[in-house]
Each structure stands twice: as structure tokens, then as C-alpha cells.
């Protein structure tokens, strides 16, 4: 549900979230701000913790903008645990020890997932020209397994969800063929040509795409601003 990325009273419960989700969009479209609002919504509803995995330098250079109406001193922000990693090895170490946790977070969010994988390092590590693809597949498999383990322990009373963000150029995620193996729901962002952005929710069910919910938003005056949310039928063009 696209509502989960915004400050709105009409968001569904945590049960409406798919266990694994991808948010993909072009550079400078507010992905980190959307991720942060998603984290705030999760902690507000469950009073549980969210782990936000990111690169420290990138987060400090481009901090997230809060939505209008969100209090910077809100208790929900205290339940977002920032974990800094430098590369894919840091992500793998975190998830390799996930089964040792006594208490699982309600969500784990990874910002700029693809940027943690260096072409050169991955090629050298696997002695393969497609080393980066191999590294991403293995890391996603580890993430999926860790989240599945947590949900086996938590359900039916609670759940743990994984939200991964990546950057793409063009109309679709650059490594969609990799993500589709491990991700159940994909959100994509496109500019509308007037300074705003369109967020689409397209859940995957086999080879079939379900109806989508469209959110139009903008980044204005250092705030994440939701403009409108509409339902789109299959094969309907966005105007």
C-alpha cells in the first residue's frame, strides 16, 4: 500500500505489508524520505523497533525529509535504530546473526541496496565478470532466509518485514530479474515532468500484475508532501 510511505490516517495494519518489498526510483526522488516515513509508520503502529541500514556518509550528506505533520521529537523516531555499513559484507554479517536475536524488529530497511556492491570487488571475490550479480543474489537469499526465520518465530501475533531501496535509470529497476526472485512487492517511482513524483505499487503474483495504487508526491521546503492517492486499474495509463 503506497499509503505506508506517507503520513496519513488511512494506512493499513502491519499485516497488509508483504514480507519483502522493493522501492526503486531515479536519483534524488526522495527515496530515503519515503523509507523513513515507512519506518515511522511501522514503529507508531506496533511500538516495535525498525533497523535502518545505510551508508553513514550518504545519510549525512542527504538526510531524509520528514512529512508535514510529523513531530521531529516524536517517540517513534527513537525506535528507529540506524545501522551503518560500508559494503555488502556488513549487510551479510548483520543477517547472518539475525537468528540469534531474542527480539526481532518489525522491519529492516536497507537504503541504496545496490550501491553496497562494488563491481570490482565482487568480480575479484568470485573470479567472475558477473560477480556483482552473484553477490547480490547471495545477499538477497540470506536476507530472505533471515526474515522468513523471524516470521516463523513471530507469527501469527507479529511479523518482521524487509524493505529494500535501490536506484534505477529509466522506467524500471535495473536488476529486476534478480529482485523478482526474492521480492514479493515492488514500488517504482517516476517523475511526472512537473517537479512531482509518481509512486506505483505493483504486487507480483506469478507473472500477473495486480491493480495498482498511485501516489503523487513532492519534496518541498524540506518536507515530504503527499499530493494525492488514486486507484489505477490494470492497463490504465497514468495521467
Secondary structure, 3 states (H helix, E strand, C coil): CHHHHCCCCCCCCHHHCCCEEEEEECCCCCHHHHHHHHHHHHHHHHCCCEEEEECHHHHHHCCCCCECCCCCCCHHHHCEEEEECCCHHHHHHHHHCHHHCCCCCCEEEECCHHHHCCHHHHHHHHCCCCHHHHHHHHHHHHHHHHHHHHHHHHCCCCCCEEEEEEECCCCCCCCHHHHHHHCCEEEEEEECCCCCEEEEEEEEECCEECCEEEEEEEEECCEEEEEEEEEECCCCCCC
